[in-house]
Amino acid sequence: MVVAARASSRAEVLTMFRSFLRVARKFTDYNIREYTKRRTVDGFRQNRNLSDPSAISSAFSDGKAQLEVANRQALVYSLYAPKLKSVMEVQNPIKH
């Protein structure tokens, strides 16, 4: 019984991780998009070794709240997206 509960929570955590990465792709600004990806990976690595069920539950609920914030921010940024791309996104071939 414990194994089934742990497997479902692992699946939920993986689903949340993928959701964070999906939200990160919604940001049009390169810097914000890359920051969101980096922060997602760092946050999940930081909590990888949690073993206390209450700490896992707390981290998971905090993650859900952060995911809601990220979704709202992606929506707001899409409404007020800048017209110009970042220098990192512009690909100019070098002409000689």
C-alpha positions in Angstrom: 0.0 0.0 0.0 2.8 2.4 0.8 4.5 1.7 -2.5 1.3 2.6 -4.4 1.0 5.9 -2.5 4.6 6.7 -3.1 4.4 5.9 -6.8 1.4 8.2 -7.3 3.1 11.1 -5.4 6.2 10.6 -7.6 4.0 10.7 -10.7 2.4 13.9 -9.4 5.8 15.4 -8.8 6.9 14.5 -12.3 3.7 16.0 -13.7 4.3 19.2 -11.8 7.9 19.4 -13.1 6.7 19.0 -16.6 4.0 21.6 -16.0 6.6 24.1 -14.8 8.7 23.5 -18.0 5.6 23.9 -20.1 4.8 27.2 -18.4 8.4 28.3 -19.0 8.0 27.8 -22.7 5.0 30.2 -22.7 7.2 33.2 -21.8 8.1 35.2 -24.8 11.0 37.0 -23.2 14.2 34.9 -23.4 15.6 35.9 -20.0 12.4 35.1 -18.1 11.9 31.9 -20.0 15.5 30.7 -19.2 15.2 31.9 -15.6 12.0 29.9 -15.1 13.6 26.8 -16.6 16.7 27.1 -14.4 14.7 27.9 -11.3 12.5 24.9 -11.9 15.4 22.5 -12.2 17.2 24.0 -9.2 14.1 23.8 -7.0 13.4 20.2 -7.8 17.0 19.2 -7.3 17.0 21.0 -3.9 14.0 19.0 -2.8 15.1 15.7 -4.3 16.3 14.1 -1.1 13.3 15.0 1.1 12.1 11.9 3.1 9.9 13.3 5.8 6.2 13.0 4.6 5.2 16.4 6.1 8.2 18.1 4.3 7.3 16.4 1.0 3.7 17.5 1.4 4.7 21.0 2.3 7.1 21.2 -0.7 4.4 19.9 -3.0 1.8 22.3 -1.9 4.3 25.2 -2.2 5.1 23.9 -5.7 1.4 24.0 -6.7 1.1 27.6 -5.4 4.2 28.6 -7.4 2.9 26.9 -10.5 -0.3 28.9 -10.3 1.8 32.1 -9.9 3.9 31.1 -13.0 0.8 30.5 -15.0 -0.6 33.9 -14.1 2.7 35.6 -14.9 2.9 33.8 -18.3 -0.6 35.1 -19.1 0.3 38.7 -18.1 3.6 38.6 -20.0 1.8 37.3 -23.1 -0.6 40.3 -22.9 2.2 42.8 -22.7 4.9 41.1 -24.8 7.7 43.3 -26.1 7.8 43.8 -29.9 11.5 43.2 -30.2 13.3 39.9 -29.6 16.2 39.6 -27.2 19.7 39.6 -28.6 20.0 36.0 -27.6 17.1 35.1 -29.9 18.2 37.0 -33.0 20.1 34.8 -35.4 22.0 36.9 -37.9 24.2 35.0 -40.3 27.7 36.4 -40.5 28.3 37.9 -43.9 31.8 38.4 -45.3 
